[in-house]
Amino acid sequence: MMRRRTPPRAGRGVVGTVARTAVIAGTATAVSAGVSNSMQAKAQAQQQAQAAKAQQQAEFLEMQQQVAALQAQQAQAAVAAEPAPAAAAGGAADMLAQLAQLGELRAAGILSDAEFEAAKARILAG
């Protein structure tokens, strides 16, 4: 008895379909993991940037407070150190020095324009 030969199949077999599905699933998993890692890295970088910005703002506020305290000390020392008659003679030079210092602080970005104008008005009034 002779066996009949079966004609070759036109499509893929079960093994080919399983292999194709495995390749597609593996590729999808790799892409998904890459996207997930990328998103995590972006989120971490954003958190670090926000933390650095918050630290810079805190340092800036601390510096402004130190400048204000220093200005208050200088104003008190100037009032206490100079007697009334000497204030008229040396007051103009002292005012110019204080105004120059304020200008330097504003140029350095430590004082805003509003703070500069307020301090200048105090010096000129006093």
MDAnalysis code that builds the backbone (N, CA, C; Angstrom):
import MDAnalysis as mda
import numpy as np

u = mda.Universe.empty(378, n_residues=126, atom_resindex=np.repeat(np.arange(126), 3), trajectory=True)
u.add_TopologyAttr("name", ["N", "CA", "C"] * 126)
u.add_TopologyAttr("resid", np.arange(1, 127))
u.add_TopologyAttr("resname", ["MET", "MET", "ARG", "ARG", "ARG", "THR", "PRO", "PRO", "ARG", "ALA", "GLY", "ARG", "GLY", "VAL", "VAL", "GLY", "THR", "VAL", "ALA", "ARG", "THR", "ALA", "VAL", "ILE", "ALA", "GLY", "THR", "ALA", "THR", "ALA", "VAL", "SER", "ALA", "GLY", "VAL", "SER", "ASN", "SER", "MET", "GLN", "ALA", "LYS", "ALA", "GLN", "ALA", "GLN", "GLN", "GLN", "ALA", "GLN", "ALA", "ALA", "LYS", "ALA", "GLN", "GLN", "GLN", "ALA", "GLU", "PHE", "LEU", "GLU", "MET", "GLN", "GLN", "GLN", "VAL", "ALA", "ALA", "LEU", "GLN", "ALA", "GLN", "GLN", "ALA", "GLN", "ALA", "ALA", "VAL", "ALA", "ALA", "GLU", "PRO", "ALA", "PRO", "ALA", "ALA", "ALA", "ALA", "GLY", "GLY", "ALA", "ALA", "ASP", "MET", "LEU", "ALA", "GLN", "LEU", "ALA", "GLN", "LEU", "GLY", "GLU", "LEU", "ARG", "ALA", "ALA", "GLY", "ILE", "LEU", "SER", "ASP", "ALA", "GLU", "PHE", "GLU", "ALA", "ALA", "LYS", "ALA", "ARG", "ILE", "LEU", "ALA", "GLY"])
u.atoms.positions = np.array([
    [0.810, -1.128, 0.000],
    [0.000, 0.000, 0.000],
    [0.897, 1.249, 0.000],
    [0.530, 2.108, -0.757],
    [1.320, 3.303, -0.926],
    [0.682, 4.471, -0.187],
    [1.574, 5.207, 0.395],
    [1.078, 6.378, 1.132],
    [0.894, 7.535, 0.194],
    [-0.047, 8.265, 0.525],
    [-0.273, 9.458, -0.262],
    [0.558, 10.598, 0.282],
    [1.081, 11.309, -0.588],
    [1.832, 12.487, -0.153],
    [0.851, 13.621, 0.028],
    [1.061, 14.321, 1.170],
    [0.187, 15.472, 1.396],
    [0.854, 16.693, 0.786],
    [0.080, 17.494, 0.150],
    [0.681, 18.688, -0.449],
    [1.176, 19.647, 0.638],
    [2.202, 20.412, 0.353],
    [2.709, 21.355, 1.374],
    [1.659, 22.418, 1.692],
    [1.697, 22.862, 2.910],
    [0.717, 23.856, 3.347],
    [1.047, 25.212, 2.750],
    [0.023, 25.952, 2.564],
    [0.217, 27.273, 1.979],
    [0.661, 28.273, 3.043],
    [0.192, 28.166, 4.272],
    [0.531, 29.113, 5.334],
    [1.591, 28.553, 6.256],
    [1.818, 29.254, 7.319],
    [2.798, 28.792, 8.298],
    [2.161, 27.729, 9.168],
    [3.014, 26.980, 9.742],
    [2.528, 25.969, 10.649],
    [2.372, 26.537, 12.047],
    [2.006, 25.694, 12.958],
    [1.796, 26.099, 14.343],
    [3.100, 26.607, 14.945],
    [4.192, 25.947, 14.679],
    [5.486, 26.340, 15.230],
    [5.885, 27.715, 14.704],
    [5.668, 27.957, 13.448],
    [6.001, 29.260, 12.871],
    [5.155, 30.374, 13.472],
    [3.869, 30.085, 13.664],
    [2.977, 31.083, 14.261],
    [3.381, 31.372, 15.701],
    [3.727, 30.339, 16.453],
    [4.159, 30.517, 17.844],
    [5.455, 31.313, 17.883],
    [6.374, 31.019, 16.988],
    [7.649, 31.738, 16.955],
    [7.424, 33.205, 16.610],
    [6.560, 33.439, 15.642],
    [6.259, 34.826, 15.252],
    [5.623, 35.584, 16.418],
    [4.694, 34.954, 17.099],
    [4.043, 35.580, 18.255],
    [5.061, 35.872, 19.352],
    [5.995, 34.969, 19.578],
    [7.019, 35.175, 20.603],
    [7.920, 36.354, 20.248],
    [8.273, 36.479, 18.991],
    [9.115, 37.599, 18.562],
    [8.372, 38.916, 18.750],
    [7.110, 38.945, 18.357],
    [6.314, 40.170, 18.507],
    [6.162, 40.531, 19.980],
    [5.868, 39.540, 20.814],
    [5.704, 39.793, 22.249],
    [7.015, 40.267, 22.869],
    [8.125, 39.668, 22.477],
    [9.426, 40.090, 23.003],
    [9.763, 41.510, 22.596],
    [9.465, 41.855, 21.354],
    [9.715, 43.220, 20.881],
    [8.843, 44.211, 21.635],
    [7.580, 43.880, 21.818],
    [6.670, 44.767, 22.545],
    [7.128, 44.953, 23.985],
    [7.600, 43.893, 24.606],
    [8.088, 43.991, 25.984],
    [9.319, 44.885, 26.055],
    [10.228, 44.730, 25.109],
    [11.446, 45.551, 25.101],
    [11.109, 47.018, 24.884],
    [10.196, 47.296, 23.962],
    [9.803, 48.684, 23.699],
    [9.107, 49.272, 24.918],
    [8.219, 48.504, 25.523],
    [7.498, 48.975, 26.713],
    [8.468, 49.274, 27.855],
    [9.442, 48.408, 28.062],
    [10.430, 48.634, 29.119],
    [11.266, 49.875, 28.819],
    [11.624, 50.066, 27.566],
    [12.402, 51.254, 27.190],
    [11.627, 52.532, 27.426],
    [10.358, 52.542, 27.056],
    [9.516, 53.724, 27.274],
    [9.354, 53.985, 28.765],
    [9.126, 52.933, 29.524],
    [8.959, 53.079, 30.972],
    [10.229, 53.637, 31.620],
    [11.380, 53.100, 31.234],
    [12.649, 53.595, 31.782],
    [12.886, 55.046, 31.392],
    [12.539, 55.383, 30.164],
    [12.706, 56.765, 29.700],
    [11.822, 57.715, 30.501],
    [10.595, 57.317, 30.748],
    [9.677, 58.166, 31.517],
    [10.171, 58.323, 32.954],
    [10.684, 57.250, 33.543],
    [11.211, 57.331, 34.900],
    [12.421, 58.254, 34.957],
    [13.280, 58.176, 33.969],
    [14.467, 59.038, 33.943],
    [14.060, 60.501, 33.810],
    [13.072, 60.785, 32.962],
    [12.600, 62.161, 32.813],
    [11.991, 62.668, 34.111],
    [11.188, 61.837, 34.770],
    [10.565, 62.246, 36.029],
    [11.624, 62.514, 37.094],
    [12.639, 61.669, 37.154],
    [13.705, 61.860, 38.133],
    [14.491, 63.133, 37.836],
    [14.768, 63.390, 36.574],
    [15.492, 64.611, 36.205],
    [14.668, 65.842, 36.546],
    [13.365, 65.767, 36.337],
    [12.495, 66.900, 36.654],
    [12.466, 67.141, 38.168],
    [12.409, 66.079, 38.954],
    [12.424, 66.225, 40.410],
    [13.740, 66.839, 40.878],
    [14.841, 66.413, 40.290],
    [16.136, 66.970, 40.668],
    [16.220, 68.442, 40.299],
    [15.680, 68.801, 39.147],
    [15.693, 70.205, 38.728],
    [14.842, 71.055, 39.667],
    [13.691, 70.534, 40.077],
    [12.833, 71.269, 41.006],
    [13.516, 71.426, 42.359],
    [14.189, 70.383, 42.816],
    [14.888, 70.462, 44.097],
    [16.024, 71.484, 44.028],
    [16.751, 71.499, 42.921],
    [17.844, 72.463, 42.764],
    [17.301, 73.887, 42.721],
    [16.187, 74.075, 42.044],
    [15.578, 75.409, 41.962],
    [15.103, 75.866, 43.338],
    [14.496, 74.967, 44.092],
    [14.035, 75.313, 45.436],
    [15.220, 75.678, 46.331],
    [16.313, 74.955, 46.190],
    [17.501, 75.251, 46.990],
    [18.080, 76.614, 46.612],
    [18.106, 76.926, 45.328],
    [18.607, 78.229, 44.890],
    [17.736, 79.356, 45.432],
    [16.425, 79.155, 45.412],
    [15.521, 80.176, 45.928],
    [15.733, 80.371, 47.426],
    [15.920, 79.274, 48.153],
    [16.150, 79.372, 49.590],
    [17.460, 80.114, 49.877],
    [18.499, 79.808, 49.109],
    [19.777, 80.494, 49.290],
    [19.648, 81.980, 48.958],
    [18.885, 82.299, 47.921],
    [18.681, 83.694, 47.538],
    [17.936, 84.450, 48.636],
    [16.890, 83.838, 49.194],
    [16.142, 84.489, 50.274],
    [17.027, 84.694, 51.503],
    [17.844, 83.704, 51.808],
    [18.757, 83.829, 52.945],
    [19.754, 84.966, 52.706],
    [20.245, 85.072, 51.480],
    [21.189, 86.132, 51.146],
    [20.516, 87.503, 51.265],
    [19.271, 87.609, 50.821],
    [18.545, 88.873, 50.937],
    [18.363, 89.255, 52.406],
    [18.058, 88.276, 53.243],
    [17.903, 88.550, 54.668],
    [19.223, 89.017, 55.273],
    [20.313, 88.397, 54.869],
    [21.616, 88.807, 55.379],
    [21.949, 90.226, 54.942],
    [21.628, 90.568, 53.707],
    [21.882, 91.925, 53.207],
    [21.045, 92.929, 53.986],
    [19.778, 92.600, 54.225],
    [18.906, 93.507, 54.971],
    [19.423, 93.696, 56.399],
    [19.866, 92.606, 57.033],
    [20.403, 92.709, 58.385],
    [21.683, 93.545, 58.397],
    [22.527, 93.348, 57.408],
    [23.766, 94.118, 57.314],
    [23.470, 95.593, 57.102],
    [22.501, 95.891, 56.259],
    [22.130, 97.288, 56.028],
    [21.581, 97.924, 57.301],
    [20.786, 97.169, 58.046],
    [20.240, 97.698, 59.296],
    [21.366, 97.962, 60.295],
    [22.323, 97.047, 60.372],
    [23.455, 97.237, 61.281],
    [24.278, 98.450, 60.868],
    [24.500, 98.602, 59.577],
    [25.276, 99.746, 59.102],
    [24.548, 101.050, 59.384],
    [23.254, 101.049, 59.209],
    [22.484, 102.263, 59.473],
    [22.533, 102.613, 60.958],
    [22.397, 101.616, 61.822],
    [22.459, 101.861, 63.262],
    [23.851, 102.329, 63.666],
    [24.878, 101.715, 63.110],
    [26.245, 102.101, 63.444],
    [26.535, 103.516, 62.964],
    [26.020, 103.873, 61.802],
    [26.246, 105.217, 61.274],
    [25.552, 106.261, 62.135],
    [24.358, 105.967, 62.593],
    [23.619, 106.912, 63.437],
    [24.290, 107.033, 64.799],
    [24.729, 105.922, 65.359],
    [25.324, 105.942, 66.689],
    [26.738, 106.523, 66.675],
    [27.500, 106.289, 65.630],
    [28.901, 106.693, 65.595],
    [29.094, 108.173, 65.295],
    [28.229, 108.776, 64.519],
    [28.434, 110.156, 64.109],
    [27.682, 111.118, 65.016],
    [28.403, 112.091, 65.582],
    [27.702, 113.122, 66.343],
    [26.978, 114.067, 65.382],
    [26.068, 114.854, 65.883],
    [25.228, 115.718, 65.050],
    [26.033, 116.729, 64.231],
    [27.011, 117.480, 64.787],
    [27.732, 118.447, 63.962],
    [28.584, 117.776, 62.879],
    [29.187, 116.657, 63.182],
    [30.036, 115.980, 62.212],
    [29.196, 115.340, 61.111],
    [27.955, 115.073, 61.397],
    [27.094, 114.431, 60.408],
    [26.874, 115.345, 59.212],
    [26.797, 116.616, 59.438],
    [26.568, 117.539, 58.333],
    [27.780, 117.578, 57.402],
    [28.983, 117.530, 57.958],
    [30.185, 117.617, 57.135],
    [30.468, 116.295, 56.417],
    [30.406, 115.198, 57.140],
    [30.765, 113.905, 56.547],
    [29.571, 113.152, 56.006],
    [28.374, 113.678, 56.162],
    [27.168, 112.969, 55.742],
    [27.090, 112.769, 54.246],
    [27.525, 113.741, 53.474],
    [27.431, 113.632, 52.021],
    [28.336, 112.514, 51.504],
    [29.540, 112.414, 52.045],
    [30.463, 111.362, 51.613],
    [29.928, 109.992, 52.012],
    [29.355, 109.930, 53.237],
    [28.797, 108.668, 53.703],
    [27.600, 108.264, 52.842],
    [26.759, 109.239, 52.501],
    [25.603, 108.948, 51.646],
    [26.050, 108.424, 50.294],
    [27.073, 109.045, 49.748],
    [27.569, 108.596, 48.447],
    [28.109, 107.171, 48.530],
    [28.796, 106.870, 49.624],
    [29.329, 105.519, 49.794],
    [28.195, 104.509, 49.908],
    [27.167, 104.867, 50.681],
    [26.031, 103.955, 50.834],
    [25.283, 103.786, 49.512],
    [25.112, 104.876, 48.786],
    [24.426, 104.787, 47.494],
    [25.239, 103.950, 46.505],
    [26.561, 104.104, 46.556],
    [27.418, 103.302, 45.677],
    [27.301, 101.820, 46.027],
    [27.253, 101.539, 47.334],
    [27.121, 100.147, 47.763],
    [25.767, 99.579, 47.322],
    [24.722, 100.373, 47.445],
    [23.402, 99.927, 46.995],
    [23.406, 99.658, 45.493],
    [24.071, 100.536, 44.746],
    [24.159, 100.330, 43.300],
    [24.874, 99.033, 42.957],
    [25.916, 98.713, 43.711],
    [26.645, 97.464, 43.477],
    [25.768, 96.258, 43.793],
    [24.996, 96.350, 44.892],
    [24.111, 95.244, 45.263],
    [23.030, 95.036, 44.203],
    [22.509, 96.144, 43.663],
    [21.484, 96.020, 42.618],
    [22.107, 95.449, 41.345],
    [23.303, 95.895, 40.997],
    [23.967, 95.395, 39.789],
    [24.285, 93.906, 39.913],
    [24.576, 93.458, 41.132],
    [24.877, 92.048, 41.352],
    [23.609, 91.204, 41.376],
    [22.445, 91.845, 41.386],
    [21.187, 91.104, 41.391],
    [20.706, 90.741, 42.775],
    [21.373, 91.234, 43.812],
    [20.971, 90.917, 45.176],
    [19.745, 91.728, 45.566],
    [19.680, 92.983, 45.118],
    [18.529, 93.837, 45.404],
    [17.691, 94.019, 44.147],
    [16.367, 94.015, 44.343],
    [15.487, 94.323, 43.212],
    [15.422, 95.840, 43.065],
    [14.823, 96.294, 41.968],
    [14.708, 97.732, 41.739],
    [13.886, 98.396, 42.843],
    [12.828, 97.736, 43.287],
    [11.977, 98.305, 44.337],
    [12.744, 98.414, 45.659],
    [13.507, 97.369, 45.994],
    [14.293, 97.405, 47.227],
    [15.359, 98.497, 47.141],
    [15.964, 98.635, 45.981],
    [16.982, 99.661, 45.788],
    [16.388, 101.048, 45.995],
    [15.234, 101.298, 45.385],
    [14.600, 102.618, 45.502],
    [14.215, 102.915, 46.951],
    [13.722, 101.912, 47.673],
    [13.336, 102.115, 49.073],
    [14.558, 102.446, 49.928],
    [15.641, 101.708, 49.730],
    [16.855, 101.958, 50.508],
    [17.455, 103.315, 50.147],
    [17.399, 103.679, 48.883],
    [17.919, 104.974, 48.442],
    [17.116, 106.111, 49.080],
    [15.806, 105.947, 49.136],
    [14.960, 106.970, 49.753],
    [15.282, 107.112, 51.239],
    [15.534, 105.986, 51.915],
    [15.896, 106.037, 53.345],
    [17.204, 106.793, 53.538],
    [18.176, 106.501, 52.686],
    [19.485, 107.152, 52.821],
    [19.363, 108.647, 52.551],
    [18.663, 109.006, 51.506],
    [18.540, 110.419, 51.149],
    [17.690, 111.191, 52.157],
    [16.740, 110.524, 52.789],
    [15.892, 111.189, 53.782],
    [16.616, 111.332, 55.115],
    [17.562, 110.456, 55.368],
    [18.133, 110.394, 56.687],
    [19.330, 111.174, 56.940],
])
